[in-house]
Amino acid sequence: MEDKKDTTPPPIIDQLKEYAETRIKLAKYQAIEGGSSIAAGLVADVVIVVSMVLAFLFASLTLAYYLGSVFNATWAGFGCVAVLYLIIALCIKYNRAKIEKPIVNAIIQKIFKH
């Protein structure tokens, strides 16, 4: 009789292959979940920022027209609002380092939140 060699791998090798495939699938699913979570957060943040910018814009126009009616000159109302924004811009410029650090930290926390 001929000796037939068994070419089937031992059960432990099959289990290791199955384990490796399962780990790869899990890593893919975790990457997809993390990416979609970040994308959803970014979309929500963009919608919030756009809404806030529009609200700020209309509030600025309202304030400018109100001040224009107070001063009986529309140009004076818009000028006062412009000076107000210039003062805010100068304050931000001179305190830039104090403002940037918390923003950077918030962005990093948002990215690594998951």
C-alpha positions in Angstrom: 0.0 0.0 0.0 1.0 3.5 -0.7 1.4 6.0 2.0 -0.8 8.9 1.3 0.5 12.1 2.8 -2.2 14.3 4.3 -2.0 17.7 2.7 -4.7 19.4 4.7 -3.3 21.9 7.1 -3.6 21.3 10.8 -6.7 22.8 12.5 -4.6 25.5 14.3 -3.4 26.9 11.0 -7.0 27.2 9.8 -8.0 28.9 13.0 -5.0 31.4 12.7 -6.0 32.2 9.1 -9.6 32.8 10.1 -8.5 34.9 13.1 -6.2 37.0 10.8 -9.1 37.5 8.3 -11.4 38.5 11.1 -8.9 41.0 12.5 -8.4 42.6 9.1 -12.2 42.9 8.6 -12.5 44.4 12.1 -9.7 47.0 11.3 -11.5 47.9 8.1 -14.8 48.4 9.8 -13.2 50.5 12.6 -11.5 52.7 10.0 -14.8 53.1 8.1 -16.5 54.0 11.4 -13.8 56.5 12.4 -13.8 58.1 8.9 -17.5 58.4 8.7 -17.7 59.8 12.2 -15.1 62.5 11.4 -16.9 63.3 8.1 -20.2 63.6 9.8 -18.7 65.9 12.4 -17.1 68.1 9.8 -20.4 68.4 7.8 -22.3 69.3 11.0 -19.6 71.9 11.9 -19.7 73.4 8.4 -23.5 73.8 8.6 -23.2 75.4 12.1 -20.4 77.8 10.9 -22.4 78.8 7.8 -25.5 79.4 9.9 -23.5 81.5 12.4 -21.9 83.6 9.6 -25.3 84.3 8.1 -26.8 85.2 11.4 -23.8 87.5 12.1 -24.1 89.1 8.7 -27.8 89.9 9.1 -27.2 91.1 12.7 -24.5 93.4 11.4 -26.8 94.8 8.7 -29.6 95.3 11.2 -27.2 97.1 13.6 -25.9 99.3 10.8 -29.4 100.3 9.6 -30.5 100.9 13.2 -27.5 103.1 13.9 -28.1 104.8 10.6 -31.6 105.7 11.7 -30.3 106.9 15.1 -27.7 109.2 13.4 -30.1 110.1 10.5 -27.5 108.9 8.1 -27.1 105.4 6.8 -23.5 105.9 6.0 -22.8 106.8 9.7 -24.5 103.5 10.9 -22.4 101.4 8.5 -19.3 103.4 9.5 -19.9 102.7 13.2 -20.2 99.0 12.5 -17.0 99.1 10.4 -15.1 100.8 13.2 -16.5 98.2 15.7 -15.2 95.4 13.4 -11.8 97.1 13.1 -11.5 97.3 16.9 -12.4 93.6 17.1 -9.9 92.7 14.4 -7.1 94.6 16.2 -7.9 92.9 19.5 -7.8 89.5 17.8 -4.5 90.4 16.0 -2.8 91.4 19.2 -4.1 88.4 21.2 -3.6 85.9 18.3 -1.4 83.4 20.3 -3.9 83.2 23.2 -6.7 82.6 20.7 -5.0 80.1 18.4 -3.9 77.6 21.1 -7.4 76.7 22.3 -8.7 76.4 18.8 -5.9 74.0 17.8 -6.5 72.0 21.0 -10.2 71.8 20.2 -9.5 70.6 16.7 -7.1 67.9 17.9 -9.6 66.7 20.5 -12.3 66.5 17.8 -10.0 64.4 15.5 -8.9 62.0 18.3 -12.2 62.0 20.1 -12.9 58.5 18.8 
